[in-house]
Amino acid sequence: MQKIEDEINDNFISEYEIAAQNVIEYIIQSRQTDLKNKQQQMLLDLLTSGFAVFRVKPSPNGNNVVIEVCNPMNIFPDRNPESPYITDAYRIVHRKWMTKQQILN
């Protein structure tokens, strides 16, 4: 009975929700992620082109996440005709300009 009462007192918040909220708070407060400038850049892309695209991947050392804001002029989605959302696209091509040294690496 005590276990059930403790679960009810937690306002029906699961452990997954608490963990997700902690991750979100960490990303918002992280100086390495620089979320505020990325949000401004995405808002500018959204207002000028109609959509904003970003990519989240782990950092090279694996301790953090890297949010990469993609230029909408370099995104080519193969849209699904049954859905208006880009997340339902069959595939997306992201053109990325690289130097010769970056290609060789």
C-alpha positions as CSV (number, residue, x, y, z in Angstrom):
1,M,0.0,0.0,0.0
2,Q,2.8,2.4,0.8
3,K,4.4,1.8,-2.7
4,I,1.1,2.7,-4.4
5,E,0.6,5.7,-2.2
6,D,4.1,7.0,-3.1
7,E,3.5,6.5,-6.8
8,I,0.2,8.5,-6.5
9,N,2.0,11.3,-4.6
10,D,4.5,11.6,-7.5
11,N,1.7,13.2,-9.6
12,F,1.8,10.4,-12.1
13,I,5.2,11.5,-13.4
14,S,7.1,8.5,-14.6
15,E,10.9,8.0,-14.3
16,Y,11.2,8.5,-18.1
17,E,9.6,11.9,-18.0
18,I,11.9,12.9,-15.1
19,A,14.9,11.7,-17.0
20,A,13.8,13.5,-20.2
21,Q,13.2,16.7,-18.3
22,N,16.7,16.5,-16.8
23,V,18.2,16.0,-20.3
24,I,16.3,19.0,-21.7
25,E,17.4,21.2,-18.8
26,Y,21.0,20.2,-19.3
27,I,20.9,21.0,-23.0
28,I,19.2,24.4,-22.3
29,Q,21.8,25.3,-19.7
30,S,24.9,23.9,-21.6
31,R,27.3,26.5,-23.0
32,Q,28.7,24.0,-25.5
33,T,25.3,23.4,-27.1
34,D,24.6,27.2,-27.5
35,L,20.9,26.5,-27.9
36,K,19.8,30.2,-27.9
37,N,21.8,31.1,-31.0
38,K,20.7,28.0,-32.8
39,Q,17.1,28.8,-32.0
40,Q,17.6,32.3,-33.5
41,Q,19.1,30.9,-36.6
42,M,16.3,28.3,-37.0
43,L,13.7,31.0,-36.5
44,L,15.3,33.1,-39.2
45,D,15.4,30.1,-41.6
46,L,11.7,29.4,-40.7
47,L,10.6,33.0,-41.5
48,T,12.6,33.2,-44.7
49,S,12.1,29.8,-46.3
50,G,9.1,28.3,-44.5
51,F,10.9,25.5,-42.8
52,A,13.9,24.9,-40.5
53,V,16.0,21.8,-40.3
54,F,18.4,20.6,-37.6
55,R,20.3,17.5,-36.9
56,V,21.3,16.2,-33.5
57,K,24.2,13.8,-33.1
58,P,26.6,12.8,-30.3
59,S,29.7,14.9,-29.8
60,P,33.1,13.4,-30.9
61,N,34.0,12.5,-27.3
62,G,30.5,11.1,-26.7
63,N,29.8,13.2,-23.6
64,N,27.4,15.7,-25.1
65,V,25.2,16.3,-28.1
66,V,25.9,18.5,-31.1
67,I,22.9,20.4,-32.7
68,E,23.7,21.2,-36.3
69,V,21.4,23.8,-37.9
70,C,21.1,23.0,-41.6
71,N,20.6,25.7,-44.3
72,P,17.2,25.1,-46.0
73,M,18.8,26.0,-49.3
74,N,20.9,22.8,-49.0
75,I,18.1,20.5,-48.0
76,F,16.3,18.4,-50.7
77,P,13.5,16.3,-49.3
78,D,11.7,13.5,-51.3
79,R,8.3,14.3,-49.8
80,N,5.6,11.8,-49.0
81,P,2.5,12.8,-51.0
82,E,0.3,11.5,-48.2
83,S,1.8,13.8,-45.5
84,P,2.6,17.5,-45.4
85,Y,5.4,16.9,-42.8
86,I,9.0,16.7,-43.7
87,T,9.6,14.1,-41.1
88,D,7.5,11.7,-43.1
89,A,9.6,12.2,-46.2
90,Y,11.0,9.1,-47.9
91,R,14.5,10.5,-47.9
92,I,16.3,13.8,-47.4
93,V,19.5,14.9,-49.1
94,H,21.7,17.4,-47.2
95,R,24.3,19.0,-49.5
96,K,27.3,20.0,-47.5
97,W,30.3,21.9,-48.8
98,M,33.6,20.5,-47.8
99,T,37.3,21.3,-48.4
100,K,39.6,18.8,-50.1
101,Q,41.2,18.1,-46.7
102,Q,37.8,17.4,-45.1
103,I,37.0,14.9,-47.8
104,L,40.3,13.1,-47.5
105,N,39.8,12.8,-43.7
